Amino acid sequence: MQSSTFAFTAGDGTGLFVYRWLPESAPRAVVQIAHGLAEHAGRYGRLAEALTGAGYAVYANDQRGHGRTATTPADLGFFAPEGGWHKCVDDLWQIHRRIGADHPGLPQVLLGHSMGSYLAQQFLGMHGEALAGAVLSGSNGKPPPIAALGRLIARVERLRLGPRGTSPLLHALAFEPFNKPFAPARTPFDWLSRDAAEVDRYSADPLCGFRPRVQLWVDLLDGLAEIARPGLQARIPKRLPIYVFSGARDPVGANLKQLLAAYAAAGLARVTARIYPEGRHEMLNETNREQVSQDLIAWLDGALGR
């Protein structure tokens, strides 16, 4: 595997940090990864090793406010002063185009995990025709009605704390329920994986587990409402292969069945779902991660006709 990084300038001038992993021989296709909230793309190196071993090139950018794209502590957990959700989606699109320039004619697949899967859902409704496939990991469907209250609280907190403020209330509302099914929990992040070493690695990473800024919560909650609109889902190409995988005990995916039902209602004919018993949120870092990676590669091979 050939590993490298590069700087990419987004449409509004924001600098994005991008990882690139290439197989030793000419790639058969490219997988673009969109990582989750309060983590970074560097955590996907192990998956990239498996994918490159199977002949796939891999690109992954640190999202705005994350990883090495956040060049100062004040930027960590902050997308943009306004329009942050769509700026992140556009970042994925611009990098998709860069990949096309680097690898003309190669099929591209977008893989999103958690928050990245929500960005991917938005991407599918806007640019799905440009993809050969899509993968949603640790995803979810339409937010419950109480989510509207969360959007209101986020706006009140923005007035109180400012866009770059951090809200203990929003953090508690968003994350504390995730650990409750695993009480007594050893750490605040037991909901991520059954593998204690992986949880400890996440806990020790200074670029993981941070508190997002209030404006990011506003952007994210608004984005979740937008991706659940039937009109956006209806724009996804009907024959696009989509692979959805999750852990059966993933507390983030409470409405995953609703997402699958919505995609069926939208006429999407090539959606495959796989739920792993006892798995938690990060199936790619779970105790059975090798099986999960091999299942993903098998799906990619099949979806791309190889």
C-alpha positions as CSV (number, residue, x, y, z in Angstrom):
1,M,0.0,0.0,0.0
2,Q,1.2,3.5,-0.9
3,S,0.2,6.0,1.7
4,S,0.3,9.8,1.3
5,T,-1.5,13.0,2.2
6,F,-2.2,16.3,0.4
7,A,-3.8,19.6,0.9
8,F,-7.0,20.4,-1.0
9,T,-8.6,23.9,-1.3
10,A,-12.4,23.9,-1.0
11,G,-14.6,26.2,-3.0
12,D,-14.7,28.8,-0.3
13,G,-10.9,28.7,0.2
14,T,-10.9,26.4,3.2
15,G,-8.0,24.1,3.3
16,L,-8.8,20.4,3.7
17,F,-6.4,17.7,4.8
18,V,-6.8,14.6,2.6
19,Y,-5.4,11.0,3.1
20,R,-4.8,8.9,0.0
21,W,-4.0,5.2,0.0
22,L,-3.2,3.4,-3.2
23,P,-2.7,-0.3,-4.1
24,E,0.6,-1.4,-5.4
25,S,-0.9,-2.1,-8.8
26,A,-3.4,-0.1,-10.9
27,P,-6.6,0.3,-8.9
28,R,-9.9,-1.2,-10.1
29,A,-12.0,1.5,-8.4
30,V,-11.9,4.2,-5.8
31,V,-13.6,4.3,-2.4
32,Q,-14.0,7.8,-0.9
33,I,-14.6,7.8,2.9
34,A,-16.6,10.4,4.9
35,H,-15.8,10.0,8.6
36,G,-18.0,10.6,11.6
37,L,-18.5,13.3,14.2
38,A,-15.6,13.9,16.7
39,E,-13.2,11.6,14.9
40,H,-10.9,11.9,11.8
41,A,-10.0,10.2,8.6
42,G,-6.7,8.9,9.9
43,R,-8.6,6.3,11.9
44,Y,-9.5,4.5,8.6
45,G,-5.9,3.4,7.7
46,R,-6.6,-0.2,8.7
47,L,-9.7,-0.3,6.5
48,A,-7.7,1.3,3.7
49,E,-5.1,-1.5,4.0
50,A,-7.7,-4.1,3.5
51,L,-9.3,-2.2,0.6
52,T,-6.0,-1.5,-1.2
53,G,-5.1,-5.2,-0.7
54,A,-8.2,-6.0,-2.7
55,G,-7.3,-3.5,-5.5
56,Y,-9.2,-0.4,-4.4
57,A,-7.7,3.1,-4.1
58,V,-9.0,5.0,-1.0
59,Y,-9.3,8.8,-0.4
60,A,-10.6,10.3,2.9
61,N,-10.6,14.0,4.0
62,D,-10.7,15.3,7.5
63,Q,-14.1,17.1,7.6
64,R,-14.3,20.8,8.4
65,G,-13.7,21.2,12.1
66,H,-12.0,17.8,12.4
67,G,-8.6,16.2,12.4
68,R,-5.8,18.1,10.7
69,T,-8.3,20.2,8.7
70,A,-9.0,22.0,12.0
71,T,-5.7,23.9,12.1
72,T,-6.4,25.6,15.5
73,P,-8.1,24.5,18.7
74,A,-10.8,27.1,18.0
75,D,-11.6,25.4,14.7
76,L,-12.1,21.9,16.3
77,G,-15.8,21.1,16.1
78,F,-16.8,24.0,13.9
79,F,-17.9,23.6,10.3
80,A,-18.4,27.2,9.2
81,P,-20.1,30.4,10.4
82,E,-23.0,29.5,8.2
83,G,-24.1,26.9,5.7
84,G,-21.7,24.4,7.2
85,W,-23.7,21.3,6.3
86,H,-23.8,22.0,2.6
87,K,-20.2,23.1,2.6
88,C,-19.2,19.7,3.9
89,V,-21.3,18.0,1.2
90,D,-19.7,20.2,-1.4
91,D,-16.2,19.3,0.0
92,L,-17.0,15.6,-0.7
93,W,-18.2,16.6,-4.2
94,Q,-15.1,18.6,-5.0
95,I,-12.8,15.8,-3.8
96,H,-14.9,13.3,-5.9
97,R,-14.0,15.4,-8.9
98,R,-10.3,15.5,-7.9
99,I,-10.4,11.7,-7.6
100,G,-11.9,11.6,-11.2
101,A,-9.0,13.8,-12.4
102,D,-6.5,11.5,-10.6
103,H,-8.1,8.3,-11.9
104,P,-10.0,9.0,-15.1
105,G,-12.7,6.5,-15.9
106,L,-12.5,4.6,-12.6
107,P,-15.8,3.8,-10.8
108,Q,-16.2,5.7,-7.5
109,V,-17.9,4.5,-4.3
110,L,-18.8,6.8,-1.4
111,L,-18.5,5.3,2.1
112,G,-19.9,7.3,5.0
113,H,-19.8,6.4,8.7
114,S,-22.2,7.9,11.2
115,M,-22.2,11.7,10.6
116,G,-20.4,10.9,7.3
117,S,-23.2,8.5,6.4
118,Y,-25.7,11.5,6.8
119,L,-23.5,13.6,4.6
120,A,-23.4,10.7,2.1
121,Q,-27.3,10.5,2.2
122,Q,-27.3,14.1,1.2
123,F,-24.7,13.5,-1.5
124,L,-26.8,10.6,-3.0
125,G,-29.7,13.0,-3.5
126,M,-27.6,15.6,-5.1
127,H,-24.8,13.7,-7.0
128,G,-25.8,10.1,-6.9
129,E,-25.6,9.7,-10.7
130,A,-21.8,10.3,-10.4
131,L,-21.3,7.2,-8.2
132,A,-21.0,3.5,-8.9
133,G,-22.1,2.6,-5.4
134,A,-22.6,3.9,-1.8
135,V,-22.0,2.5,1.6
136,L,-23.7,3.7,4.8
137,S,-22.1,2.6,8.1
138,G,-23.6,3.3,11.5
139,S,-26.4,5.3,9.9
140,N,-29.9,6.2,10.8
141,G,-33.3,7.2,9.3
142,K,-35.7,10.0,10.0
143,P,-35.2,11.7,13.3
144,P,-38.1,11.2,15.8
145,P,-40.5,14.2,16.4
146,I,-38.5,15.2,19.5
147,A,-35.6,16.1,17.3
148,A,-37.5,19.3,16.4
149,L,-37.1,20.3,20.1
150,G,-33.3,19.6,19.8
151,R,-33.1,22.0,16.8
152,L,-34.8,24.7,18.9
153,I,-32.5,24.1,21.9
154,A,-29.5,24.3,19.6
155,R,-30.6,27.7,18.4
156,V,-31.2,28.9,22.0
157,E,-27.8,27.7,23.0
158,R,-26.3,29.6,20.0
159,L,-27.9,32.8,21.2
160,R,-26.6,32.1,24.8
161,L,-23.1,30.9,24.0
162,G,-22.3,32.1,20.5
163,P,-21.7,29.9,17.4
164,R,-18.3,28.7,18.6
165,G,-19.4,28.0,22.2
166,T,-19.7,24.5,23.5
167,S,-22.9,23.4,25.2
168,P,-22.8,20.8,28.0
169,L,-26.5,20.5,27.6
170,L,-26.4,19.6,23.9
171,H,-23.5,17.3,24.5
172,A,-25.4,15.5,27.2
173,L,-28.6,15.2,25.2
174,A,-26.7,13.9,22.2
175,F,-24.3,11.4,23.7
176,E,-25.2,10.4,27.2
177,P,-28.1,8.1,26.1
178,F,-25.7,6.1,23.9
179,N,-23.9,4.6,26.9
180,K,-27.0,3.7,29.0
181,P,-27.5,0.3,27.3
182,F,-24.0,-0.7,28.4
183,A,-24.1,0.2,32.0
184,P,-22.1,-0.1,34.1
185,A,-19.9,1.5,31.5
186,R,-16.1,1.5,31.8
187,T,-15.7,4.7,29.8
188,P,-18.0,7.3,28.2
189,F,-17.3,5.7,24.9
190,D,-18.2,2.0,25.5
191,W,-21.1,2.4,23.0
192,L,-18.5,2.6,20.2
193,S,-17.1,-1.0,20.3
194,R,-16.9,-4.2,22.4
195,D,-13.1,-4.0,21.9
196,A,-11.7,-2.2,25.0
197,A,-8.4,-1.5,23.2
198,E,-10.2,0.3,20.4
199,V,-12.3,2.4,22.9
200,D,-9.1,3.3,24.8
201,R,-7.4,4.3,21.6
202,Y,-10.3,6.6,20.8
203,S,-10.3,8.0,24.3
204,A,-6.6,8.8,24.2
205,D,-6.8,10.5,20.8
206,P,-6.8,14.3,21.2
207,L,-8.7,14.6,17.9
208,C,-11.5,12.3,19.0
209,G,-14.3,12.7,21.5
210,F,-14.3,16.5,21.7
211,R,-17.4,18.6,22.2
212,P,-18.7,20.0,18.9
213,R,-19.5,23.8,18.8
214,V,-23.0,25.0,19.0
215,Q,-23.1,26.0,15.3
216,L,-22.1,22.5,14.3
217,W,-25.1,21.1,16.2
218,V,-27.4,23.6,14.4
219,D,-25.9,22.5,11.0
220,L,-26.1,18.8,11.8
221,L,-29.6,18.8,13.2
222,D,-30.8,20.8,10.2
223,G,-29.0,18.4,7.9
224,L,-30.7,15.4,9.5
225,A,-34.1,16.9,8.8
226,E,-33.1,17.6,5.2
227,I,-31.9,14.2,4.3
228,A,-35.1,12.6,5.6
229,R,-37.2,14.5,3.0
230,P,-38.9,12.1,0.5
231,G,-38.1,14.6,-2.3
232,L,-34.4,14.3,-1.7
233,Q,-34.5,10.5,-1.4
234,A,-36.6,10.3,-4.7
235,R,-33.6,11.9,-6.5
236,I,-31.3,9.0,-5.7
237,P,-30.8,6.8,-8.8
238,K,-33.0,3.8,-8.6
239,R,-30.4,1.3,-9.7
240,L,-27.5,2.6,-7.6
241,P,-26.1,-0.2,-5.4
242,I,-26.2,0.8,-1.7
243,Y,-24.8,-1.2,1.1
244,V,-26.0,-0.5,4.7
245,F,-24.3,-2.2,7.6
246,S,-24.7,-1.7,11.3
247,G,-24.3,-3.3,14.7
248,A,-27.5,-4.7,16.2
249,R,-26.7,-2.8,19.5
250,D,-25.7,0.4,17.8
251,P,-27.6,3.1,19.8
252,V,-27.2,5.6,16.9
253,G,-29.2,3.4,14.5
254,A,-32.6,3.3,16.3
255,N,-34.4,4.3,13.1
256,L,-32.4,2.4,10.6
257,K,-35.4,0.3,9.6
258,Q,-37.2,3.5,8.8
259,L,-34.3,4.5,6.4
260,L,-34.5,1.1,4.7
261,A,-38.3,1.5,4.4
262,A,-37.9,5.0,3.0
263,Y,-35.4,3.8,0.4
264,A,-37.8,1.0,-0.6
265,A,-40.6,3.5,-0.9
266,A,-38.4,5.7,-3.1
267,G,-38.0,2.8,-5.5
268,L,-34.4,2.0,-4.8
269,A,-33.9,-1.5,-6.1
270,R,-30.4,-2.4,-5.1
271,V,-30.2,-1.8,-1.4
272,T,-28.5,-4.4,0.7
273,A,-28.5,-4.4,4.5
274,R,-26.4,-6.4,7.0
275,I,-26.9,-6.2,10.7
276,Y,-24.2,-7.8,12.9
277,P,-25.4,-9.4,16.2
278,E,-24.1,-7.7,19.4
279,G,-22.2,-5.1,17.3
280,R,-22.0,-1.6,18.5
281,H,-21.5,1.7,16.6
282,E,-18.1,1.3,14.9
283,M,-18.4,-2.0,13.2
284,L,-15.1,-1.3,11.4
285,N,-13.4,-1.2,14.9
286,E,-15.4,-4.0,16.4
287,T,-14.1,-7.4,17.6
288,N,-15.2,-9.0,14.3
289,R,-13.8,-6.1,12.1
290,E,-12.0,-8.5,9.8
291,Q,-15.2,-10.2,8.9
292,V,-16.9,-6.8,8.5
293,S,-14.1,-5.6,6.1
294,Q,-14.2,-8.7,4.1
295,D,-18.0,-8.5,3.8
296,L,-17.6,-5.0,2.6
297,I,-15.0,-6.0,0.0
298,A,-17.3,-8.8,-1.2
299,W,-20.1,-6.4,-1.6
300,L,-17.9,-4.0,-3.5
301,D,-16.7,-6.7,-5.8
302,G,-20.3,-7.8,-6.5
303,A,-21.7,-4.3,-7.0
304,L,-18.9,-3.4,-9.4
305,G,-19.2,-6.6,-11.3
306,R,-15.9,-8.1,-10.3
